[in-house]
Amino acid sequence: MQLQLRGMTKSFGDLVANDDISVTIEAGQIHALLGENGAGKSTLMNILYGLLRPDSGEILVDGSPVAFGSPADAIKVGIGMVHQHFMLVPVFTVAQNVELGDERVGPLGFLRTSEAEEAVREVSQRFGLEVDPAAIVEDLPVGIQQRVEIIKALTRDASCLILDEPTAVLTPQETDELLAIIRGLRDSGKSIVLITHKLREVREAADVITVIRRGRVVATAIPPSTSETELAALMVGREVSLTVDRGTSSPEAQTLQVRGLTVYDAADRVVVDDVSFDVRAGEILCIAGVQGNGQTELVEAIMGLQDRVVGEIHVGGTVTSHPETRRMLALGVGYVPEDREEDGLVSTFSLAQNLVLDTISTSRWSRYGIVDYARIDAGARELLAQFDVRARDAYVTAGTLSGGNKQKVVLARELSRDLTVLIAAQPTRGLDVGSIEFVHRRLIEVRDSGVAVLIVSTELDEVCALADRILVMYQGRVAGIVGRDSPRDDLGMLMAGVVPA
């Protein structure tokens, strides 16, 4: 099936997300859409899948114009989409999830479970997507859950599969397996649209790359003849260094110590299980692991954002078994939360207000107990320029910014404080490669200034680039602590709960 998008334009208010975009996707081809976050890739594919309607432009399937009012219309002509955040019901079986919305029902109204399972088994075997149709989805590894999403689309006779950031939550081994599956689907005649920002993976998998920047197509590239550096420059519009000049670290005194930390959720389940580690001044310890293995709850517990916590946390000479957020901030602990929307910003406050949220009462912004708004204004303008926050001025509300710009505001606030410890969860999530380059450089500078830096990241390339040591978490426990030069395959095994031989 050949798909053509011609002159696609889509605006949201004053923001032009897609600006006269034209792309052709051929049968038996892996076509990558590459671009920074906010470039317009997902908007374009949501139009193709019937989730959005364009302001102008047309879609052609095998040369004939079509119009999609909903995903059901797209599915009917053979288009399937696997979203970055899986659309699965955790307590259902694989077969139940695959059949959901298109159930096989007998004459008395009973589901034909055995037929559904056989259909899943046939598709999974035909395309090399081995999975047990009777397995409960929540019991499956993330990589297998993704296979279920792909099977869902294939059982509906999808000729074109749209994969939105498909490797975002996978281990290196799962990523390699998925790329092999994608190539196999292509070889069977399927069209694959791969939405991604990962340069290495797109060069490994794609046949054709369309680069989108700020809503426009800026280039079409062929992977073998286009380097990662060239692709990065096309994405951002300038030359970008893809390597981190991290220099040599000089670790000093133990500054952050975590001892026997255990966290329970509301259902009394252990989500962090007896975790202990140290971070020294002047070093970066990165916590690696597939999302959902206790990393979020661990850093929230350290910052006093979890209620049911056992264990001790040492910051410098201060020891606490029940940390409070205000106290941790007062001890010089900076915090870049994973969820910038809920925990990092007040969306109805201005950027200037958000930049002084936890320091407004200090002498930095107040004189004799009176807030110095002129100083706040000057400081805000300086930080917004320094971190390339794209906003009209310092007094627009944080909620009006794109995700990447919101992240920059949080980073600007935390990295401008006097810090003893910096905890950063997913510090570059939502940023383009140029902004990532800047943030990585700043994190190294923070380390070199004598701060103990703890980074949580699901991006293994980022972990390997920044870490002095790497702690891998699996199912709430420490699977291992290794040096930064450990082989990627060994890290991937630890992320899957397997200790390398």
Secondary structure, 3 states (H helix, E strand, C coil): CCEEEEEEEEEECCEEEEEEEEEEECCCCEEEEECCCCCCHHHHHHHHCCCCCCCEEEEEECCEEECCCCHHHHHHCCEEEECCCCCCCCCCEHHHHHHCCCCCECCCCCECHHHHHHHHHHHHHHCCCCCCCCCEHHHCCHHHHHHHHHHHHHCCCCCEEEEECCCCCCCHHHHHHHHHHHHHHHHCCCEEEEEECCHHHHHHHCCEEEEEECCEEEEEECHHHCCHHHHHHHHHCCCCCCCCCCCCCCCCCEEEEEEEEEEECCCCCEEEEEEEEEEECCCEEEEECCCCCCHHHHHHHHCCCCCCEEEEEEECCEEECCCCHHHHHHCCEEEECCCHHHHHCCCCCEHHHHHCCCCCCCCCCEECCEECHHHHHHHHHHHHHHCCCCCCCCCCEHHHCCHHHHHHHHHHHHHCCCCCEEEEECCCCCCCHHHHHHHHHHHHHHHHCCCEEEEECCCHHHHHHHCCEEEEEECCEEEEEEECCCCHHHHHHHHCCCCCC
